[in-house]
């Protein structure tokens, strides 16, 4: 099961949840304040699996031409 990252819009913390893909966008309660005012964050993991063209195996990201991504945000 993939891990999804959520952000609470009330207390602004991020938390991870292990959920099946069909539950990924279902409402989830904040583990800190129990609010359901939360939103799914696009995690690095999700970005990789959705755009696997980009990442390769630890090589350069699409924003750089060298094999060193140390100056990139990604
Ligand atoms: Zn919260």
PDB file of the backbone (N, CA, C, O) and the ligand in Angstrom, with CONECT records:
HET     ZN  A 101       1
ATOM      1  N   UNK A   1       0.842  -1.202   0.000  1.00  0.00           N
ATOM      2  CA  UNK A   1       0.000   0.000   0.000  1.00  0.00           C
ATOM      3  C   UNK A   1       0.877   1.252   0.000  1.00  0.00           C
ATOM      4  O   UNK A   1       1.844   1.325   0.757  1.00  0.00           O
ATOM      5  N   UNK A   2       0.560   2.205  -0.814  1.00  0.00           N
ATOM      6  CA  UNK A   2       1.382   3.417  -0.854  1.00  0.00           C
ATOM      7  C   UNK A   2       1.138   4.316   0.354  1.00  0.00           C
ATOM      8  O   UNK A   2       0.076   4.289   0.976  1.00  0.00           O
ATOM      9  N   UNK A   3       2.136   5.096   0.656  1.00  0.00           N
ATOM     10  CA  UNK A   3       2.013   6.087   1.730  1.00  0.00           C
ATOM     11  C   UNK A   3       1.658   7.425   1.100  1.00  0.00           C
ATOM     12  O   UNK A   3       2.313   7.875   0.159  1.00  0.00           O
ATOM     13  N   UNK A   4       0.622   8.053   1.626  1.00  0.00           N
ATOM     14  CA  UNK A   4       0.244   9.364   1.146  1.00  0.00           C
ATOM     15  C   UNK A   4       0.547  10.398   2.217  1.00  0.00           C
ATOM     16  O   UNK A   4       0.534  10.101   3.412  1.00  0.00           O
ATOM     17  N   UNK A   5       0.813  11.590   1.777  1.00  0.00           N
ATOM     18  CA  UNK A   5       1.118  12.671   2.700  1.00  0.00           C
ATOM     19  C   UNK A   5      -0.039  13.657   2.676  1.00  0.00           C
ATOM     20  O   UNK A   5      -0.526  14.056   1.619  1.00  0.00           O
ATOM     21  N   UNK A   6      -0.458  14.034   3.867  1.00  0.00           N
ATOM     22  CA  UNK A   6      -1.562  14.977   3.989  1.00  0.00           C
ATOM     23  C   UNK A   6      -1.107  16.170   4.783  1.00  0.00           C
ATOM     24  O   UNK A   6      -0.175  16.091   5.583  1.00  0.00           O
ATOM     25  N   UNK A   7      -1.782  17.285   4.551  1.00  0.00           N
ATOM     26  CA  UNK A   7      -1.489  18.466   5.337  1.00  0.00           C
ATOM     27  C   UNK A   7      -2.790  18.936   5.967  1.00  0.00           C
ATOM     28  O   UNK A   7      -3.832  18.987   5.313  1.00  0.00           O
ATOM     29  N   UNK A   8      -2.714  19.278   7.243  1.00  0.00           N
ATOM     30  CA  UNK A   8      -3.886  19.771   7.945  1.00  0.00           C
ATOM     31  C   UNK A   8      -3.989  21.270   7.750  1.00  0.00           C
ATOM     32  O   UNK A   8      -3.030  22.004   7.991  1.00  0.00           O
ATOM     33  N   UNK A   9      -5.161  21.724   7.312  1.00  0.00           N
ATOM     34  CA  UNK A   9      -5.333  23.144   7.045  1.00  0.00           C
ATOM     35  C   UNK A   9      -5.662  23.914   8.314  1.00  0.00           C
ATOM     36  O   UNK A   9      -5.700  25.145   8.301  1.00  0.00           O
ATOM     37  N   UNK A  10      -5.897  23.212   9.395  1.00  0.00           N
ATOM     38  CA  UNK A  10      -6.184  23.864  10.674  1.00  0.00           C
ATOM     39  C   UNK A  10      -4.901  24.134  11.451  1.00  0.00           C
ATOM     40  O   UNK A  10      -4.626  25.271  11.835  1.00  0.00           O
ATOM     41  N   UNK A  11      -4.125  23.092  11.676  1.00  0.00           N
ATOM     42  CA  UNK A  11      -2.919  23.268  12.482  1.00  0.00           C
ATOM     43  C   UNK A  11      -1.648  23.208  11.646  1.00  0.00           C
ATOM     44  O   UNK A  11      -0.539  23.345  12.163  1.00  0.00           O
ATOM     45  N   UNK A  12      -1.830  22.998  10.335  1.00  0.00           N
ATOM     46  CA  UNK A  12      -0.702  23.139   9.426  1.00  0.00           C
ATOM     47  C   UNK A  12       0.397  22.095   9.562  1.00  0.00           C
ATOM     48  O   UNK A  12       1.524  22.326   9.124  1.00  0.00           O
ATOM     49  N   UNK A  13       0.095  20.989  10.141  1.00  0.00           N
ATOM     50  CA  UNK A  13       1.107  19.953  10.199  1.00  0.00           C
ATOM     51  C   UNK A  13       0.923  18.990   9.027  1.00  0.00           C
ATOM     52  O   UNK A  13      -0.150  18.898   8.430  1.00  0.00           O
ATOM     53  N   UNK A  14       1.977  18.297   8.730  1.00  0.00           N
ATOM     54  CA  UNK A  14       1.916  17.255   7.714  1.00  0.00           C
ATOM     55  C   UNK A  14       1.952  15.902   8.398  1.00  0.00           C
ATOM     56  O   UNK A  14       2.624  15.725   9.414  1.00  0.00           O
ATOM     57  N   UNK A  15       1.244  14.973   7.848  1.00  0.00           N
ATOM     58  CA  UNK A  15       1.308  13.625   8.386  1.00  0.00           C
ATOM     59  C   UNK A  15       1.138  12.627   7.245  1.00  0.00           C
ATOM     60  O   UNK A  15       0.573  12.940   6.197  1.00  0.00           O
ATOM     61  N   UNK A  16       1.630  11.447   7.474  1.00  0.00           N
ATOM     62  CA  UNK A  16       1.571  10.405   6.462  1.00  0.00           C
ATOM     63  C   UNK A  16       0.515   9.384   6.822  1.00  0.00           C
ATOM     64  O   UNK A  16       0.245   9.140   7.998  1.00  0.00           O
ATOM     65  N   UNK A  17      -0.076   8.794   5.812  1.00  0.00           N
ATOM     66  CA  UNK A  17      -1.032   7.723   6.065  1.00  0.00           C
ATOM     67  C   UNK A  17      -0.845   6.643   5.013  1.00  0.00           C
ATOM     68  O   UNK A  17      -0.646   6.913   3.829  1.00  0.00           O
ATOM     69  N   UNK A  18      -0.916   5.435   5.485  1.00  0.00           N
ATOM     70  CA  UNK A  18      -0.823   4.279   4.602  1.00  0.00           C
ATOM     71  C   UNK A  18      -2.237   3.923   4.163  1.00  0.00           C
ATOM     72  O   UNK A  18      -3.044   3.465   4.972  1.00  0.00           O
ATOM     73  N   UNK A  19      -2.533   4.130   2.908  1.00  0.00           N
ATOM     74  CA  UNK A  19      -3.897   3.914   2.452  1.00  0.00           C
ATOM     75  C   UNK A  19      -3.883   3.242   1.090  1.00  0.00           C
ATOM     76  O   UNK A  19      -2.907   3.326   0.344  1.00  0.00           O
ATOM     77  N   UNK A  20      -4.962   2.588   0.789  1.00  0.00           N
ATOM     78  CA  UNK A  20      -5.060   2.034  -0.551  1.00  0.00           C
ATOM     79  C   UNK A  20      -5.337   3.164  -1.536  1.00  0.00           C
ATOM     80  O   UNK A  20      -5.811   4.233  -1.152  1.00  0.00           O
ATOM     81  N   UNK A  21      -5.042   2.922  -2.786  1.00  0.00           N
ATOM     82  CA  UNK A  21      -5.181   3.990  -3.773  1.00  0.00           C
ATOM     83  C   UNK A  21      -6.605   4.512  -3.858  1.00  0.00           C
ATOM     84  O   UNK A  21      -6.822   5.700  -4.096  1.00  0.00           O
ATOM     85  N   UNK A  22      -7.563   3.638  -3.668  1.00  0.00           N
ATOM     86  CA  UNK A  22      -8.950   4.076  -3.792  1.00  0.00           C
ATOM     87  C   UNK A  22      -9.350   4.995  -2.641  1.00  0.00           C
ATOM     88  O   UNK A  22     -10.326   5.738  -2.740  1.00  0.00           O
ATOM     89  N   UNK A  23      -8.578   4.937  -1.537  1.00  0.00           N
ATOM     90  CA  UNK A  23      -8.875   5.814  -0.406  1.00  0.00           C
ATOM     91  C   UNK A  23      -8.039   7.083  -0.399  1.00  0.00           C
ATOM     92  O   UNK A  23      -8.182   7.924   0.488  1.00  0.00           O
ATOM     93  N   UNK A  24      -7.181   7.215  -1.373  1.00  0.00           N
ATOM     94  CA  UNK A  24      -6.191   8.293  -1.326  1.00  0.00           C
ATOM     95  C   UNK A  24      -6.821   9.668  -1.195  1.00  0.00           C
ATOM     96  O   UNK A  24      -6.302  10.526  -0.480  1.00  0.00           O
ATOM     97  N   UNK A  25      -7.927   9.883  -1.873  1.00  0.00           N
ATOM     98  CA  UNK A  25      -8.543  11.200  -1.835  1.00  0.00           C
ATOM     99  C   UNK A  25      -9.754  11.256  -0.925  1.00  0.00           C
ATOM    100  O   UNK A  25     -10.473  12.255  -0.900  1.00  0.00           O
ATOM    101  N   UNK A  26      -9.980  10.202  -0.190  1.00  0.00           N
ATOM    102  CA  UNK A  26     -11.067  10.214   0.773  1.00  0.00           C
ATOM    103  C   UNK A  26     -10.685  11.107   1.952  1.00  0.00           C
ATOM    104  O   UNK A  26      -9.501  11.259   2.254  1.00  0.00           O
ATOM    105  N   UNK A  27     -11.670  11.696   2.614  1.00  0.00           N
ATOM    106  CA  UNK A  27     -11.360  12.570   3.750  1.00  0.00           C
ATOM    107  C   UNK A  27     -10.608  11.807   4.835  1.00  0.00           C
ATOM    108  O   UNK A  27     -10.884  10.638   5.102  1.00  0.00           O
ATOM    109  N   UNK A  28      -9.674  12.481   5.436  1.00  0.00           N
ATOM    110  CA  UNK A  28      -8.916  11.867   6.519  1.00  0.00           C
ATOM    111  C   UNK A  28      -8.805  12.886   7.650  1.00  0.00           C
ATOM    112  O   UNK A  28      -8.708  14.090   7.415  1.00  0.00           O
ATOM    113  N   UNK A  29      -8.821  12.381   8.870  1.00  0.00           N
ATOM    114  CA  UNK A  29      -8.739  13.286  10.015  1.00  0.00           C
ATOM    115  C   UNK A  29      -7.293  13.555  10.373  1.00  0.00           C
ATOM    116  O   UNK A  29      -6.443  12.667  10.311  1.00  0.00           O
ATOM    117  N   UNK A  30      -7.030  14.788  10.746  1.00  0.00           N
ATOM    118  CA  UNK A  30      -5.703  15.163  11.200  1.00  0.00           C
ATOM    119  C   UNK A  30      -5.354  14.371  12.449  1.00  0.00           C
ATOM    120  O   UNK A  30      -6.167  14.236  13.363  1.00  0.00           O
ATOM    121  N   UNK A  31      -4.141  13.852  12.474  1.00  0.00           N
ATOM    122  CA  UNK A  31      -3.771  13.047  13.640  1.00  0.00           C
ATOM    123  C   UNK A  31      -3.405  13.927  14.836  1.00  0.00           C
ATOM    124  O   UNK A  31      -3.233  13.432  15.949  1.00  0.00           O
ATOM    125  N   UNK A  32      -3.292  15.207  14.601  1.00  0.00           N
ATOM    126  CA  UNK A  32      -2.931  16.118  15.680  1.00  0.00           C
ATOM    127  C   UNK A  32      -4.160  16.768  16.318  1.00  0.00           C
ATOM    128  O   UNK A  32      -4.308  16.747  17.540  1.00  0.00           O
ATOM    129  N   UNK A  33      -5.043  17.345  15.494  1.00  0.00           N
ATOM    130  CA  UNK A  33      -6.182  18.081  16.048  1.00  0.00           C
ATOM    131  C   UNK A  33      -7.513  17.417  15.704  1.00  0.00           C
ATOM    132  O   UNK A  33      -8.568  17.886  16.132  1.00  0.00           O
ATOM    133  N   UNK A  34      -7.473  16.330  14.935  1.00  0.00           N
ATOM    134  CA  UNK A  34      -8.659  15.567  14.581  1.00  0.00           C
ATOM    135  C   UNK A  34      -9.625  16.327  13.678  1.00  0.00           C
ATOM    136  O   UNK A  34     -10.782  15.933  13.536  1.00  0.00           O
ATOM    137  N   UNK A  35      -9.167  17.390  13.081  1.00  0.00           N
ATOM    138  CA  UNK A  35      -9.988  18.089  12.103  1.00  0.00           C
ATOM    139  C   UNK A  35     -10.033  17.286  10.804  1.00  0.00           C
ATOM    140  O   UNK A  35      -9.082  16.580  10.469  1.00  0.00           O
ATOM    141  N   UNK A  36     -11.141  17.400  10.080  1.00  0.00           N
ATOM    142  CA  UNK A  36     -11.154  16.763   8.770  1.00  0.00           C
ATOM    143  C   UNK A  36     -10.885  17.784   7.663  1.00  0.00           C
ATOM    144  O   UNK A  36     -11.112  17.525   6.481  1.00  0.00           O
ATOM    145  N   UNK A  37     -10.408  18.922   8.074  1.00  0.00           N
ATOM    146  CA  UNK A  37     -10.054  19.980   7.127  1.00  0.00           C
ATOM    147  C   UNK A  37      -8.617  19.748   6.638  1.00  0.00           C
ATOM    148  O   UNK A  37      -7.697  20.507   6.943  1.00  0.00           O
ATOM    149  N   UNK A  38      -8.472  18.681   5.879  1.00  0.00           N
ATOM    150  CA  UNK A  38      -7.141  18.282   5.449  1.00  0.00           C
ATOM    151  C   UNK A  38      -7.090  18.168   3.935  1.00  0.00           C
ATOM    152  O   UNK A  38      -8.120  18.088   3.264  1.00  0.00           O
ATOM    153  N   UNK A  39      -5.912  18.164   3.429  1.00  0.00           N
ATOM    154  CA  UNK A  39      -5.732  18.082   1.992  1.00  0.00           C
ATOM    155  C   UNK A  39      -4.552  17.174   1.687  1.00  0.00           C
ATOM    156  O   UNK A  39      -3.572  17.147   2.430  1.00  0.00           O
ATOM    157  N   UNK A  40      -4.647  16.450   0.618  1.00  0.00           N
ATOM    158  CA  UNK A  40      -3.556  15.552   0.284  1.00  0.00           C
ATOM    159  C   UNK A  40      -2.413  16.339  -0.333  1.00  0.00           C
ATOM    160  O   UNK A  40      -2.615  17.137  -1.248  1.00  0.00           O
ATOM    161  N   UNK A  41      -1.238  16.112   0.165  1.00  0.00           N
ATOM    162  CA  UNK A  41      -0.052  16.737  -0.415  1.00  0.00           C
ATOM    163  C   UNK A  41       0.548  15.776  -1.425  1.00  0.00           C
ATOM    164  O   UNK A  41       0.495  14.557  -1.258  1.00  0.00           O
ATOM    165  N   UNK A  42       1.108  16.335  -2.454  1.00  0.00           N
ATOM    166  CA  UNK A  42       1.784  15.479  -3.421  1.00  0.00           C
ATOM    167  C   UNK A  42       3.173  15.166  -2.870  1.00  0.00           C
ATOM    168  O   UNK A  42       4.046  16.031  -2.804  1.00  0.00           O
ATOM    169  N   UNK A  43       3.345  13.946  -2.490  1.00  0.00           N
ATOM    170  CA  UNK A  43       4.630  13.565  -1.924  1.00  0.00           C
ATOM    171  C   UNK A  43       5.620  13.247  -3.030  1.00  0.00           C
ATOM    172  O   UNK A  43       5.253  13.065  -4.191  1.00  0.00           O
ATOM    173  N   UNK A  44       6.868  13.187  -2.642  1.00  0.00           N
ATOM    174  CA  UNK A  44       7.897  12.813  -3.582  1.00  0.00           C
ATOM    175  C   UNK A  44       7.614  11.441  -4.164  1.00  0.00           C
ATOM    176  O   UNK A  44       7.817  11.188  -5.351  1.00  0.00           O
ATOM    177  N   UNK A  45       7.139  10.567  -3.295  1.00  0.00           N
ATOM    178  CA  UNK A  45       6.836   9.207  -3.714  1.00  0.00           C
ATOM    179  C   UNK A  45       5.769   9.200  -4.805  1.00  0.00           C
ATOM    180  O   UNK A  45       5.914   8.518  -5.819  1.00  0.00           O
ATOM    181  N   UNK A  46       4.715   9.950  -4.594  1.00  0.00           N
ATOM    182  CA  UNK A  46       3.630   9.995  -5.567  1.00  0.00           C
ATOM    183  C   UNK A  46       4.105  10.617  -6.868  1.00  0.00           C
ATOM    184  O   UNK A  46       3.758  10.156  -7.955  1.00  0.00           O
ATOM    185  N   UNK A  47       4.906  11.671  -6.742  1.00  0.00           N
ATOM    186  CA  UNK A  47       5.404  12.338  -7.940  1.00  0.00           C
ATOM    187  C   UNK A  47       6.229  11.368  -8.773  1.00  0.00           C
ATOM    188  O   UNK A  47       6.172  11.372 -10.002  1.00  0.00           O
ATOM    189  N   UNK A  48       6.989  10.546  -8.082  1.00  0.00           N
ATOM    190  CA  UNK A  48       7.803   9.574  -8.806  1.00  0.00           C
ATOM    191  C   UNK A  48       6.953   8.540  -9.520  1.00  0.00           C
ATOM    192  O   UNK A  48       7.214   8.203 -10.675  1.00  0.00           O
ATOM    193  N   UNK A  49       5.943   8.039  -8.839  1.00  0.00           N
ATOM    194  CA  UNK A  49       5.188   6.966  -9.450  1.00  0.00           C
ATOM    195  C   UNK A  49       4.284   7.475 -10.561  1.00  0.00           C
ATOM    196  O   UNK A  49       3.942   6.724 -11.475  1.00  0.00           O
ATOM    197  N   UNK A  50       3.891   8.747 -10.493  1.00  0.00           N
ATOM    198  CA  UNK A  50       3.042   9.286 -11.545  1.00  0.00           C
ATOM    199  C   UNK A  50       3.869   9.702 -12.761  1.00  0.00           C
ATOM    200  O   UNK A  50       3.390   9.640 -13.893  1.00  0.00           O
ATOM    201  N   UNK A  51       5.095  10.119 -12.528  1.00  0.00           N
ATOM    202  CA  UNK A  51       5.905  10.578 -13.640  1.00  0.00           C
ATOM    203  C   UNK A  51       7.238   9.869 -13.669  1.00  0.00           C
ATOM    204  O   UNK A  51       8.289  10.492 -13.516  1.00  0.00           O
ATOM    205  N   UNK A  52       7.193   8.579 -13.862  1.00  0.00           N
ATOM    206  CA  UNK A  52       8.439   7.844 -13.711  1.00  0.00           C
ATOM    207  C   UNK A  52       9.438   8.127 -14.816  1.00  0.00           C
ATOM    208  O   UNK A  52      10.593   7.708 -14.743  1.00  0.00           O
ATOM    209  N   UNK A  53       8.989   8.839 -15.840  1.00  0.00           N
ATOM    210  CA  UNK A  53       9.912   9.281 -16.879  1.00  0.00           C
ATOM    211  C   UNK A  53      10.961  10.216 -16.300  1.00  0.00           C
ATOM    212  O   UNK A  53      12.134  10.184 -16.673  1.00  0.00           O
ATOM    213  N   UNK A  54      10.498  11.056 -15.371  1.00  0.00           N
ATOM    214  CA  UNK A  54      11.342  12.106 -14.825  1.00  0.00           C
ATOM    215  C   UNK A  54      12.527  11.558 -14.046  1.00  0.00           C
ATOM    216  O   UNK A  54      13.671  11.962 -14.250  1.00  0.00           O
ATOM    217  N   UNK A  55      12.226  10.639 -13.161  1.00  0.00           N
ATOM    218  CA  UNK A  55      13.203  10.348 -12.131  1.00  0.00           C
ATOM    219  C   UNK A  55      14.304   9.382 -12.545  1.00  0.00           C
ATOM    220  O   UNK A  55      15.465   9.592 -12.192  1.00  0.00           O
ATOM    221  N   UNK A  56      13.978   8.357 -13.266  1.00  0.00           N
ATOM    222  CA  UNK A  56      14.997   7.362 -13.536  1.00  0.00           C
ATOM    223  C   UNK A  56      15.433   6.720 -12.236  1.00  0.00           C
ATOM    224  O   UNK A  56      14.666   6.700 -11.273  1.00  0.00           O
ATOM    225  N   UNK A  57      16.613   6.210 -12.187  1.00  0.00           N
ATOM    226  CA  UNK A  57      17.098   5.603 -10.956  1.00  0.00           C
ATOM    227  C   UNK A  57      18.165   6.481 -10.340  1.00  0.00           C
ATOM    228  O   UNK A  57      19.359   6.222 -10.485  1.00  0.00           O
ATOM    229  N   UNK A  58      17.732   7.514  -9.656  1.00  0.00           N
ATOM    230  CA  UNK A  58      18.666   8.375  -8.957  1.00  0.00           C
ATOM    231  C   UNK A  58      19.515   9.230  -9.871  1.00  0.00           C
ATOM    232  O   UNK A  58      20.558   9.733  -9.452  1.00  0.00           O
ATOM    233  N   UNK A  59      19.096   9.402 -11.099  1.00  0.00           N
ATOM    234  CA  UNK A  59      19.871  10.247 -12.004  1.00  0.00           C
ATOM    235  C   UNK A  59      19.292  11.655 -12.017  1.00  0.00           C
ATOM    236  O   UNK A  59      18.520  12.022 -11.131  1.00  0.00           O
ATOM    237  N   UNK A  60      19.654  12.421 -12.994  1.00  0.00           N
ATOM    238  CA  UNK A  60      19.261  13.819 -13.013  1.00  0.00           C
ATOM    239  C   UNK A  60      17.756  13.994 -13.153  1.00  0.00           C
ATOM    240  O   UNK A  60      17.075  13.192 -13.793  1.00  0.00           O
ATOM    241  N   UNK A  61      17.262  15.042 -12.550  1.00  0.00           N
ATOM    242  CA  UNK A  61      15.860  15.377 -12.730  1.00  0.00           C
ATOM    243  C   UNK A  61      15.695  16.149 -14.027  1.00  0.00           C
ATOM    244  O   UNK A  61      16.685  16.498 -14.670  1.00  0.00           O
ATOM    245  N   UNK A  62      14.463  16.419 -14.417  1.00  0.00           N
ATOM    246  CA  UNK A  62      14.224  17.045 -15.710  1.00  0.00           C
ATOM    247  C   UNK A  62      14.706  18.489 -15.760  1.00  0.00           C
ATOM    248  O   UNK A  62      14.841  19.066 -16.838  1.00  0.00           O
ATOM    249  N   UNK A  63      14.966  19.072 -14.587  1.00  0.00           N
ATOM    250  CA  UNK A  63      15.336  20.479 -14.553  1.00  0.00           C
ATOM    251  C   UNK A  63      16.819  20.699 -14.796  1.00  0.00           C
ATOM    252  O   UNK A  63      17.248  21.830 -15.025  1.00  0.00           O
ATOM    253  N   UNK A  64      17.595  19.645 -14.749  1.00  0.00           N
ATOM    254  CA  UNK A  64      19.030  19.863 -14.933  1.00  0.00           C
ATOM    255  C   UNK A  64      19.588  18.947 -16.001  1.00  0.00           C
ATOM    256  O   UNK A  64      19.010  17.906 -16.314  1.00  0.00           O
ATOM    257  N   UNK A  65      20.681  19.335 -16.539  1.00  0.00           N
ATOM    258  CA  UNK A  65      21.287  18.578 -17.629  1.00  0.00           C
ATOM    259  C   UNK A  65      22.443  17.723 -17.153  1.00  0.00           C
ATOM    260  O   UNK A  65      22.832  16.767 -17.824  1.00  0.00           O
ATOM    261  N   UNK A  66      22.985  18.058 -16.015  1.00  0.00           N
ATOM    262  CA  UNK A  66      24.067  17.236 -15.489  1.00  0.00           C
ATOM    263  C   UNK A  66      23.489  16.075 -14.697  1.00  0.00           C
ATOM    264  O   UNK A  66      22.269  15.927 -14.626  1.00  0.00           O
ATOM    265  N   UNK A  67      24.319  15.270 -14.116  1.00  0.00           N
ATOM    266  CA  UNK A  67      23.837  14.165 -13.298  1.00  0.00           C
ATOM    267  C   UNK A  67      23.804  14.540 -11.832  1.00  0.00           C
ATOM    268  O   UNK A  67      23.641  13.687 -10.959  1.00  0.00           O
ATOM    269  N   UNK A  68      23.963  15.831 -11.572  1.00  0.00           N
ATOM    270  CA  UNK A  68      23.991  16.271 -10.173  1.00  0.00           C
ATOM    271  C   UNK A  68      22.811  17.187  -9.913  1.00  0.00           C
ATOM    272  O   UNK A  68      22.726  18.281 -10.469  1.00  0.00           O
ATOM    273  N   UNK A  69      21.904  16.734  -9.067  1.00  0.00           N
ATOM    274  CA  UNK A  69      20.696  17.492  -8.778  1.00  0.00           C
ATOM    275  C   UNK A  69      20.815  18.279  -7.481  1.00  0.00           C
ATOM    276  O   UNK A  69      19.801  18.731  -6.950  1.00  0.00           O
ATOM    277  N   UNK A  70      21.999  18.452  -6.967  1.00  0.00           N
ATOM    278  CA  UNK A  70      22.109  19.032  -5.631  1.00  0.00           C
ATOM    279  C   UNK A  70      21.580  20.454  -5.562  1.00  0.00           C
ATOM    280  O   UNK A  70      21.248  20.936  -4.479  1.00  0.00           O
ATOM    281  N   UNK A  71      21.497  21.129  -6.694  1.00  0.00           N
ATOM    282  CA  UNK A  71      20.992  22.497  -6.651  1.00  0.00           C
ATOM    283  C   UNK A  71      19.500  22.572  -6.958  1.00  0.00           C
ATOM    284  O   UNK A  71      18.907  23.650  -6.935  1.00  0.00           O
ATOM    285  N   UNK A  72      18.901  21.422  -7.244  1.00  0.00           N
ATOM    286  CA  UNK A  72      17.479  21.395  -7.582  1.00  0.00           C
ATOM    287  C   UNK A  72      16.635  21.171  -6.326  1.00  0.00           C
ATOM    288  O   UNK A  72      17.101  20.593  -5.344  1.00  0.00           O
ATOM    289  N   UNK A  73      15.409  21.631  -6.375  1.00  0.00           N
ATOM    290  CA  UNK A  73      14.481  21.374  -5.290  1.00  0.00           C
ATOM    291  C   UNK A  73      13.999  19.929  -5.312  1.00  0.00           C
ATOM    292  O   UNK A  73      13.672  19.366  -4.267  1.00  0.00           O
ATOM    293  N   UNK A  74      13.955  19.345  -6.465  1.00  0.00           N
ATOM    294  CA  UNK A  74      13.381  18.011  -6.610  1.00  0.00           C
ATOM    295  C   UNK A  74      14.260  16.960  -6.044  1.00  0.00           C
ATOM    296  O   UNK A  74      13.918  15.778  -6.088  1.00  0.00           O
TER     297      UNK A  74
HETATM  298 ZN    ZN A 101      -4.674  19.444  12.510  1.00  0.00          ZN
END
